[in-house]
Amino acid sequence: MNFDRRLTPMRPDLAAAHLRGSVEASRFVEGRVLRVAEAVADLRRDPQPDGGLDTQALFGERVTVYEEHEGWAWAQLESDSYVGYLPAAALVPETSAPTHRVGVPWTFIYPAESMKLPRAGGLPMGARIDVAAEEGDFARLATGGFVWRHHLVARDRHAPDFVAVAEHFLHAPYLWGGKSWRGVDCSGLVQIALHAAGRAAPRDTDMQEKALGAPVPIDDKLEGLQRGDLVFWKGHVGVMRDAQTLLHANGHHMQVASEPLAGARKRILLSGSGDVTSIRRLDASA
């Protein structure tokens, strides 16, 4: 059987216990569930600081750890099943269930209920937090510190328009593997926005093209598109703001940019990266 290494916790020397009988490995182990305790934790392909950045895990996200060695945790993210290496120091035991999510691109943590105090940290959109109490305009976190409560949404509350969520990231810097306002890539932007709207989405472009929505028949003019359509190239994705305008995190602008689809398409084609491979339309009722 062929397994995607990005989504399968298996190595020649070690694999998850539930894969016993399906893969070959020297040993099989049960995982240990922990939570991410840093605002954004890099998940790398190899256990070293300069290892390739595949994606990021956000504060409060659950991960299953199969091995800790020399400061690295080999783990699988619960949100999208991605497998890789996280700094072990970024993970802590699960003590409570999150009650809220951060609903804005970025918010700060303060040591007390005052925006004038030096910030004690920050949290990205999608961070999962446990609110112990609401005190005026601030929410006190069970893990310590206070955040502006109007930047939070209840865990079961979802944005009505995922495109509007993505639009909040306009001009955010481009970062391969990034998933926050401090740096985001094309598929990360789509995943963040869809998750905020309560829609499951895989991490990488090829996965998204296979899993999301239904194909839209296209011709050379790319007519008949609508807000929310996902436009795919090999290794790239953007979302339509309207029938003509594409929003995408890209390496040409090195940020999240909004531009005419026709112009982006021509530029990408001339760069040698190929033409549009498909357009996918999400079910409005999903």
N, C-alpha and C positions, 0 to 999 in steps of 0.2 A: 504494500500500500504506500502511496505517496502522501506525506504529511507536510504541510506548510510549516517551516521552521519558525515562522513568526508567531504562529498560533498553537504550537504543540510543545509542551514542556518535556522535551526529550533531548538527550545527548548520548553519545556512545557509553559514557560512564554512569549516567544518571537519568532517570525518568520518573514522572509522576506515577503513583501506584495505580491509578485508574487506567493507565495505558498498558499494564501487564498483559501479555498475551497478544498485543497488537504491534508492539515495537520491541526491538532488541536493545538491551542496556545492561550494564554490569550490575546495577542495583536499582530498586524501585523504592520510593519513599512517599509517605503521606505528607502533604503540605501543611504549613502553619499559616493561618490567616492573620495578617497585620494590617495596619493602616498607615497611609502616608502622612508624615508629620511636618513636611516642608511645603511651602507654597507651591513649588513646582520641583519635581524630582526627575532628573534625566534618566531615561531607560536606554541603556547602551547595548550594542551587539556583543561587545567583549568587556570583560571585567577590568577596565583600565580607564583612567580619566580622559584619554584621547581616543577611546573606542568610538566607533560610529554611533551617532545619535539617531535612534530609530523613532522614538516618540517620547512623551512625557507623561508622568502621573501627577495628578493634582491632589492638593491637600484633602485628606479625609477619604481618599479612594482606598478600597479594599484590594489587597494583593495576597496571593498565595505564594509563600516562600518555600522553596524546595531545598535550598542550600544557602548557607552563609559561610564565606571563606575570605579571609584577608580583607575584610571591610566591604565586601560585595555580597548582595543577596540576589540569587538567581530566582526569579519570580515570574508569576503570570498575573496580569491586571484583570480584575473582575469586570471592568466596564466594557472592554473590547477584546479580552483574551490574549492580548499581546504578551509575548515572552521576551525577557531579556534581563539585564543586570542593572540593579538599582544600588545606590549607596546604602549600606545596611543602617547607617546612622539616620537615614531619612525615614525609617519605619519604627512604629511603636505598636505595642499590643492594643487590641480592641478593648475599649472600656465602656463605650456607649454607642448607640445608634445615632447617626446624624438626623437632625430635625429640619435643617434648612440648607439651602445652597446659595452661593453668591450669584446674584443675578445681573451684575454690571461687569464690564470688562476687568476692572481692578478695584479693590477697596483696601483700606489700611486698617491695621490693628493698633489700638491705642492702649496705654497702660491704665487709663481711667476714662471717665465719660467726658472727654474734652478733645475737640479737634485741634486745640492749640498746643497740646502736649507732643513731645517728640514721638513719632510713630515707632511701634514695637515690631512691626512686620507688615506684611501685605498678603492678600489672597486673590487668586484669579477667578474669573467666571467659571462656575461649575464646581468650585471647591465645596466639599461637603462638611458642614459644621454642626456641632451640637450646641444649641442655645440654652444656657442655663436659666436666664431671666432676661426680661426686657426692662430697661431702666431709662425712661424718657425716650430720647431719640437714639439710644444706643442699645445694643444687644450684648450681654455678657456671655462670653464663650465658656463652655465647660473646661476647655483646655487653658483658659486664662486670657485676659485681655478683652477689649471692647471694640465692636465694629458698629458703624452707622447702620441701624437696623433697616433703614429704607433701601439699603443696597442688597438686602436678603429677600429670598422668596421661600415659602414653605416647600419642603422636599417634594410634595406631590402636586405642586403648582407648576404649570408649564407655559412657556411663551406661545402666543397664538400664531406668530409668523416667524418662522426660522430665518427668513431672509432679513427681516428687521434686526434680528440678533446679529447676523453676519455683518450688517451695515455698521454696527457699533465698532467694528474692528477696522474701519477704513483708516488707512495710513499707519496701521500697526506694522512694525518692522517684520521683514521676512526672516524666518529661521527654519532651516531644514529640520524636520522632526518636532518643531515647536507647537505648543497647544495653549498659548496664553497671549495676553496683550503685549507682553514683553518680547514675544517672538512667536510667529505662527507660520505654518506652511499651508499649501493649498488644500490638502485633504484634512489637515487639522482644523482649518477654519470651517469646513463643511461639517465635520464631526461635532465640534463645539456647538455650532448653531443648531444642529439637529437634536443633540442631547438636551439643549436648553428648551426645546420644543417638545420634549418627551418622546423623541423618536430614536430608536437604536440605530447606530451607524458603525460600520467597521472603520478601521483606521486608515488604511492606505488606498490610493486611487484605484488600483486594479480591483481591490475588494469591493469598493463602493460601486464601481461600474457594474459589477456582477450582481450586487445585492440590493441596490436602492432603486425603487421606482420601476417604471415600465418604459421600454424604448419608445421614443418619439420618431416617427418617420421624418427623414430629413432629405432635402435636396441641396443643390449647390448654393442656393441663396439663403439657406437656413431661415426660412420664413415660418411664421406660425408659432414662434416661441412665446413663452409667457413667464411671468414672475415665478421664481422657484424652480425652473428647469435647471438641471445640472448638465453642464457641457464638459465632455471628456476628450482629452487627447491622451496619447500614450504617456503616462507618468504625470498627468496634470488634470486638474478639475477646477471649474469655476461655477458660480451660480448666477442666473439671470435676475437682474433687478426689474427688468421689464422686457419687452420684446426685442430690444436692440442692445441693452447695456449689460455688460458682464462685470461681476465683482469677483476678484480672485487675488489670493496671495501669490506673488510670483517673483522670480529671480531677475526679471528685466527691470522692474521698478524697485526691487528689494523692499517691497512693502505690500500691504493690501491696497489694491487699486481698483478704481471703477473706470471703465472705458468702453467704447463701442466694441461689440463682439466682432464686427467685421475687421476692425483694425487689429485686434489681438490675434484673430485667426490668421490674417495675412502675415503678421510679424512672426508668429510661431512657425508658420509654413516656410517662410524664407530662412528661418534659422536652421532648418533641416530637421526639425522635431516632428514633422508630419502634420496631417490635417486632423480635424475633429473625427474622433472614432465613434462617438455615439452621444445622444442626448437622452437623458432619463427624466421622466416626470413622476413626481411623488403623488400618491393617492391623497387627495385633500382630506379625506376622512380618517387617515391613518393616525 
